[in-house]
Amino acid sequence: MYDVSPEGLPPDPFAGDPDDPALCMDPGSEGRTDGEDAELTDSDRSEILADLADLAVYQALLSGRGVRGIVVDCTDCGEQHFHEWSLLRASLQQLLDEGQMRPHEPAYDPDPAHYVTWEYCRGYADATLADD
């Protein structure tokens, strides 16, 4: 498994901005309105660790074939989000360490042909590793 240092994470685009729209989501913020705690359950932690392990396998199998990362259909905005391997790993690690993910800049002009879904990765890994 890969550990990602805080220096490896993308910078917070709103760092130090008193009008940061995400301040209401900060667990230490008085303006937090969603009622969620940043504490992860043991089940949550296990799922994130499993995702990190799976991600390492997917990257090892697919990056040599030109796949740069994962595409996710966002239910909030209805658009696709493209995550390069390292950004997704850093985001999952941050979720594991801090209980939440910082906002990050989206990929600039990604070529959809270089990204696949998590389900595709899982199927590809299952098929590839089953042959061994």
N, C-alpha and C positions, 0 to 999 in steps of 0.2 A: 504494500500500500504506500502511496505517496503522501507525505505530509507537506502542506503548503504553508510557508511562513507568511505572516501579515504583509511583508514586503512584496510577496508574489501576487497579492490581490490588487485588482484595479483600484485606483484612487476614488474616494467618495467625491462625486462631482459637487456636492453641497457642503463639503467640510467647512465648518466655521460660519455657515450662512444661517443667520437667525431666522430667516424665512424658509428654511428647509421644509418642504412639504412632508417629509418622512418623520419629522419630530414627533408627530402625534402617534407614531407607531413604535417609538423608542420605549422599551419597558421601563426606563427610569423617568420617562416624561410624564408630567402631570396631565398633559393633554391626551394621553393615550385613551382611545375610545373603543377599541375592539375587545377589551376585556380579556385578552389572551396573555398568558404568562410566557416568558421566554424559556422557561424550563422545559426540557424535552423529557418525555417518558423513556423508560428503558426500551420499550418497543420502538419508539421513534429513533432512538440512537442505533438500535440494531438494524433498522431499515436503512438508515443513512450509511452505516458501515458497509452493509451489503451492496448498496448502490455504488459506493466508492470502489469496492472490490470488483464489481461488475464493470464499472467504467474503465478500470485499468485493463481488464481483459478485452473489452470492446476496442479500446484505443490500440492495444497491441495487435489485434487482428485486422483492424480496418484502416489505420493511419497509413500503412504501406500501400494500400489500395487507393489512396487519394482522398479518403474521407477525413474531413477536418473537424467534425464534431457532430452534435445532436441538434435536430430541429424539434421544437415543441410548439404545438398548437395552443396558444394562450386562450383560456376560456374567459379571461377578464376583458381583453381587447379584441379578440377574434382574429388576431394576426399570428403569423408564425414568428418564433424567436429562434435565432441561430446562435448556438453556444459552442465555441471551440472547446476542445478537450480540456485544456488547462483552465479556462474560465469556469467550466462546469465543475471541475475538480475543486477549484478554489472556493466556489460558491457552496458546494456540499460540505467542504471542510469548515467553512465559516459557520454554516448552519449547525454543524456538529459542535463546534467550539463555543459559539455565542447564542445559539438558539434562534437565530434569524440571519437573513442574507441582506447585505447592503445593496442599494440600487447600483446598477452598473450600466455603462454605455453599451448599446446594442452593437452588434457587428456592423461594420460599415460596408454597405453594398455587397452582401454575401452572395455567392453563387449557390443557389439551392441544390445544384448537382453534387456539391461537395459535403452535404449534410444528410444524415439519415435519422429516422425515428429511433427511439429507445427500443420499440418493439422489433424493428428491423435488426438492430444490434443483437438483441436477445436471440432471435431466430437464426441469424448468421452464426453466432457463437455456438448455439446448440447444434446446428448442422455441421459446423467445422470440427468441433470438439468430439462429436459423436463418431466421426470418421477415424479418429485417432485410436 
